[in-house]
Amino acid sequence: MAEHAAPAWKRWLEESGDQVLFLKGFFRNMFRGGFEWSEFVRQCYEIGYKSFALVAITAFIMGLVLALQLRPTLVSFGAESTLPRTLVISIVREIGPVITAVICAGKIGSGIGAELGSMKVTEQIDAMDVSGANPMQYLVVTRVLATTCMIPLLAVMGHVISLIGGYVAINIQASVNWLLYYNKCVGALTFSDLLPAFIKTIFFGFAIGFIGCYKGYNSNRGTESVGLSANSAVVAASLWIFVIDAIVVQVSSLLLY
């Protein structure tokens, strides 16, 4: 058993070291002159705009289902009037950011991993390096910064759409004025609800972009490695999302509550 465990630990430590070096290269190239603004804007469009439909549909259904599930329980306790408050706090604090990030890890993380993996396999990255271009700055920095910027925006829009879905669900069995529903939702939110939720979506976006780029940029030779890069990017990014969420919740609980 020990003979088989040692190589696994060694590979894990080697990969952790490679990720630290990759992170160091990312920050070094991020502050280097000649930033690729056009590629950054294109990646924001690809990552943000083209992911909005999936996030919006998922968020609407999530808000709809959550309201339908919460209402019978609250009615049984005579607390139906607290449904908007319960709904908005649940979505903004935890469910919205995490679900949005996991969806984006599946769509964006796998896409980045497969794209850079195919470029690595077909030696396009090597060709960029030989021609004098900076593949780290052009391919990695732009994508990581784009995900870091777009995931928080997608999460915020997802929160709004989830609350619209909740409003529709509430009006299936009752009749609630939109202005009353809106005022109850907004009135329930505090600074300690909004700030941690927004901060962790920034970390989620960075983790998705960084892991997708790392897995794709370091793909092995062969077409099989492209699929492996995409798959491992999704798995690793999803795990990091939950780890980051747990850390931010603990830190925010100590500092804000």
C-alpha positions in Angstrom: 0.0 0.0 0.0 2.8 2.4 0.9 4.5 1.8 -2.4 1.5 2.9 -4.3 0.7 5.9 -2.0 4.1 7.5 -2.3 4.0 8.3 -6.0 0.5 9.7 -5.7 1.7 12.1 -2.9 4.7 13.0 -5.0 2.6 13.8 -8.0 0.2 15.9 -5.9 3.1 17.9 -4.4 4.7 18.3 -7.9 1.4 19.6 -9.3 0.9 22.0 -6.3 4.4 23.4 -7.0 3.6 23.8 -10.7 0.4 25.7 -9.8 2.4 28.0 -7.6 4.9 28.7 -10.4 2.0 29.2 -12.8 0.4 31.6 -10.4 3.6 33.5 -10.1 3.9 33.7 -13.9 0.3 35.0 -14.1 0.9 37.9 -11.7 4.3 38.7 -13.3 2.7 38.9 -16.8 -0.4 40.7 -15.5 1.6 43.8 -14.6 3.9 43.6 -17.6 3.4 46.2 -20.3 1.5 45.6 -23.5 -1.7 44.2 -22.0 -4.0 42.6 -24.6 -7.1 44.8 -24.1 -8.8 43.6 -27.3 -8.4 40.0 -26.3 -9.6 40.8 -22.7 -12.8 42.4 -24.1 -13.4 39.5 -26.4 -13.0 37.0 -23.5 -15.5 39.1 -21.4 -18.0 38.8 -24.2 -17.4 35.0 -24.6 -17.4 34.3 -20.9 -20.1 36.8 -19.8 -22.6 37.4 -22.5 -22.6 33.9 -23.9 -23.1 32.4 -20.4 -25.9 34.8 -19.4 -28.7 32.7 -21.0 -27.7 29.5 -19.1 -27.3 31.4 -15.8 -30.6 33.3 -16.3 -32.6 30.1 -17.0 -31.0 28.3 -14.0 -31.5 31.3 -11.7 -35.2 31.7 -12.6 -35.9 28.0 -12.1 -33.9 28.1 -8.8 -35.9 31.0 -7.4 -39.2 29.5 -8.6 -38.5 26.1 -7.0 -37.1 27.5 -3.8 -40.1 29.7 -3.3 -42.5 26.8 -4.0 -40.6 24.6 -1.5 -40.4 27.2 1.2 -44.0 28.4 1.1 -45.8 25.3 2.6 -43.3 25.1 5.5 -43.7 28.8 6.3 -47.5 28.7 6.0 -47.6 25.8 8.5 -45.8 28.0 11.0 -47.9 31.1 10.2 -44.9 32.9 8.8 -45.9 33.2 5.2 -45.2 37.0 5.3 -41.5 36.2 5.8 -41.2 34.3 2.6 -39.6 37.2 0.6 -37.1 37.8 3.4 -36.2 34.1 3.6 -35.9 33.8 -0.1 -33.7 36.8 -0.7 -31.3 36.0 2.1 -31.0 32.4 1.0 -30.3 33.3 -2.6 -27.9 36.2 -2.0 -25.9 34.8 0.8 -25.3 31.2 -0.4 -27.4 29.6 -3.1 -27.1 32.2 -5.8 -23.3 32.6 -5.8 -22.5 28.9 -5.4 -24.9 27.7 -8.1 -23.8 30.3 -10.5 -20.2 29.5 -9.9 -20.7 25.8 -10.3 -22.6 26.3 -13.6 -19.8 28.6 -14.9 -17.2 26.0 -13.8 -18.9 23.5 -16.0 -19.3 25.7 -19.0 -16.5 28.2 -18.8 -13.8 26.1 -17.0 -14.2 23.2 -19.4 -14.2 25.5 -22.4 -11.0 27.2 -21.4 -9.4 23.9 -20.5 -10.3 22.3 -23.8 -9.4 25.4 -25.9 -5.9 25.8 -24.4 -5.4 22.1 -24.3 -6.1 21.8 -28.0 -3.7 24.7 -28.6 -1.1 23.0 -26.6 -1.5 19.7 -28.4 -1.4 21.3 -31.8 1.7 23.3 -30.7 0.1 26.7 -31.3 1.3 27.9 -27.9 4.9 26.9 -28.7 4.5 28.7 -32.1 3.4 31.8 -30.3 6.4 31.6 -28.0 8.8 31.1 -30.8 7.4 34.0 -32.8 8.0 36.4 -30.0 4.5 36.7 -28.6 3.7 36.2 -25.0 1.3 33.3 -24.7 1.0 33.6 -20.9 -0.1 37.2 -21.2 -2.3 36.8 -24.3 -4.0 33.5 -23.4 -3.9 33.2 -19.6 -4.0 36.7 -18.1 -6.9 37.8 -20.3 -9.0 34.7 -19.6 -8.4 34.7 -15.8 -9.1 38.5 -15.5 -12.2 38.1 -17.7 -13.6 35.3 -15.5 -12.8 37.3 -12.3 -14.8 40.3 -13.7 -17.7 38.4 -15.3 -18.6 35.8 -12.7 -19.6 38.5 -10.1 -21.7 40.3 -12.7 -23.4 37.0 -13.7 -24.1 36.2 -10.0 -25.7 39.6 -9.4 -27.9 39.3 -12.5 -28.7 35.7 -11.4 -29.8 37.0 -8.0 -32.3 39.4 -9.6 -33.7 36.8 -11.9 -34.0 34.3 -9.0 -36.1 36.8 -7.1 -38.3 37.3 -10.2 -38.7 33.6 -10.3 -39.6 33.6 -6.6 -42.2 36.3 -7.2 -43.8 34.3 -10.0 -43.9 31.2 -7.7 -45.6 33.2 -4.9 -48.2 34.5 -7.2 -49.1 31.0 -8.4 -50.9 30.4 -5.1 -51.5 33.9 -3.9 -51.6 37.5 -5.1 -48.7 39.7 -4.0 -48.1 43.2 -5.2 -44.7 43.6 -6.9 -43.8 46.8 -5.0 -44.5 45.1 -1.7 -42.4 42.1 -2.6 -39.6 44.3 -3.8 -39.6 46.4 -0.7 -39.6 43.3 1.6 -36.6 41.8 -0.4 -34.6 45.0 -0.4 -35.4 45.7 3.2 -34.2 42.3 4.3 -30.7 42.7 2.9 -27.9 44.3 4.9 -24.2 45.2 4.2 -23.1 41.9 5.9 -25.2 40.0 3.5 -24.0 41.7 0.3 -20.3 42.1 0.9 -19.3 38.5 1.6 -21.4 37.2 -1.2 -19.9 39.6 -3.7 -16.3 39.0 -2.5 -16.6 35.2 -2.8 -17.9 35.5 -6.4 -14.6 37.3 -7.2 -12.6 34.5 -5.8 -14.9 32.0 -7.6 -14.2 33.7 -10.9 -10.5 33.7 -10.3 -10.4 30.1 -9.4 -12.5 29.0 -12.5 -10.3 31.0 -14.9 -7.0 30.1 -13.2 -7.7 26.3 -13.0 -9.1 26.1 -16.5 -6.0 27.9 -17.9 -3.6 25.8 -15.8 -5.1 22.5 -16.9 -5.2 23.5 -20.5 -1.8 25.2 -20.7 -0.2 22.1 -19.1 -1.9 19.5 -21.2 0.2 16.5 -22.2 0.7 15.6 -25.8 -2.1 13.7 -27.6 -5.7 14.4 -28.3 -6.9 12.4 -25.3 -5.3 15.0 -23.0 -7.7 17.7 -24.3 -10.7 15.9 -22.8 -8.8 15.1 -19.7 -7.9 18.8 -19.3 -11.5 19.9 -19.7 -12.8 17.3 -17.3 -10.1 17.9 -14.6 -10.7 21.7 -14.9 -14.4 21.3 -14.1 -13.7 18.9 -11.1 -10.9 21.0 -9.6 -12.8 24.3 -10.1 -15.9 22.9 -8.5 -14.0 21.6 -5.5 -12.2 25.0 -5.1 -15.6 26.8 -5.2 -16.8 24.8 -2.2 -13.5 25.3 -0.3 -13.5 29.0 -1.0 -17.2 29.3 0.0 -16.4 27.5 3.4 -13.5 29.8 4.1 -15.3 33.0 3.2 -18.4 32.0 5.3 -16.2 31.3 8.3 -14.2 34.6 7.9 -17.3 36.7 7.4 -19.0 35.1 10.4 -16.1 36.1 12.6 -15.8 39.6 11.2 -19.4 40.7 10.4 -21.8 38.8 12.5 
